Amino acid sequence: MRFKANQEQLEGVVKMLGLMLDSFPAETIEQEVFEEIVNKVFIRLQAKSLQIYCNNNSWAFSLNAIEAKCIHIFCKNTYMDDVNYHYESHQLRKVFNEIDKVYGRIKPKNSPNRGMVTGSPVYRLDSPSR
């Protein structure tokens, strides 16, 4: 997924991700996996936001499917301080909403076939996007 941003918007996303990563450390192994991937994205975006000159794409950035899904899960399960960091949380919510349009579906495409196997999960992370 590609996100268009100017420098201030990218800095807002980076600041909010950094605050969330610092304020809410992982408590389980599952959370730690998501946190590691989100932290790699954070480091990459932070380096991009610190560029003095922008290239032809301005401060646009891309996330692969795994990174986007991890950001989605991380933001969904972590508190975002809207009061003290209104602009930054708004920028991260815009990114979250774009990811949610692609990966945040409620009902998978192949849901009628789920009843064929007993005990099969309702949702799968590896199922294709909409």
N, C-alpha and C positions, 0 to 999 in steps of 0.2 A: 504494500500500500504506500502510496506517495502522498505526502502532506505538504501543501504550500504554506510558507510562513515568512514573515519578516523577522528581523533580528529580535525585536521586543517580544514577539509571540513565542519564538523559539526559546528565548531566555526565560519567559514565564513558565513554559513547559518544563524546562530543565530545573528551575528553582523549585517548582511544586513537587516534581519527582524526587529531588534531593531531600526536601523536607519530609516527604512521606517515607523514604527509605531510612532516614535518620531517626524519625520519631517512632516508627513501628517495626522493630526488628523481627525477623522470622522466629516463630515459636515451634514449628514442626518442620520435618524434612520436606514435606510438600511445599510449604511456604518458602523454604530456603531455596528450592529449585526455581520457583517463580522470581524470587528476589534476585538471584544470581543473573538471570536473563534480563530482568528489568534494570539491574545495575550496569550490565554491559551496554544496554541501550542508553542509559543515563550518561555513561562515560563518553560514548560516541557523540551524543547530542551536545554534551557540554563542550567537547572539543570543537564541534562545528559552531557553537554559539560564540566561542572565543576568537573566531577568525576575525581578523581586522578588515579584510576585504571579502565581499561575497563574490561568488562566481556567477555564471550565467543563470543558474537556478535559484539565485538568492539564497535564503537559508532554508530551502525546502529539504525535507528528509524523507527517507523510506524506511518502512518496517517490513520484514518478511512475515509470513503467516504465524510462525511460532512466536516471534517477538510481539506481534500485534495481539495475539491471544493472551500472552502473559501479561501485557500491559492492561488488557481488558479485565482479566481476573484480579490483578493486583489493585487496580483502581476500584473495582467493584467491592473488594473486601477490605479496603483500607480507608480510614477517615481522611477526608480532604477538608482543610480549614478554609471555609468560604468567607469567614468574617475577617480574619487578619490578612488573608492573601486572596482577595477577591479577583483581581486581574489574573493572577497565576492559575488559580483554580478554574477560572472560566476558560483559559487557553487549554488546559489539560482536559477539561470536560468536552471541548470541541473535538479534540483528538479521540477521546473515548467514544463519543457519539458516532464519529465516522467509522471507528472499528466495530462498534455495536451494529451498525447497519449491515456490515458484511458478515461478522461472525457471531453476533449475539442473538441468534434465533432461539425461539422457545421450542418449536417442534421440528425435529429433523425430517429431511425429505423421505427417508425410508421408514417412517414410524409405523406404517401398517405391517411391515415385516418383522417388527420387534417381538411380536407375540409368539413367533415360531420357536424360539429357544427360551426355555424357562430360566428365569434368573438373569436374563440379559439386561444390561443397564438401559435406562431411558435415554440418556444423553451420552454421546461419545465425542471425545476430543478429536479423533482422527477422521470423523465423517466429513465429506466434502462440503464446501460452502454452498450457500443457496444458489 
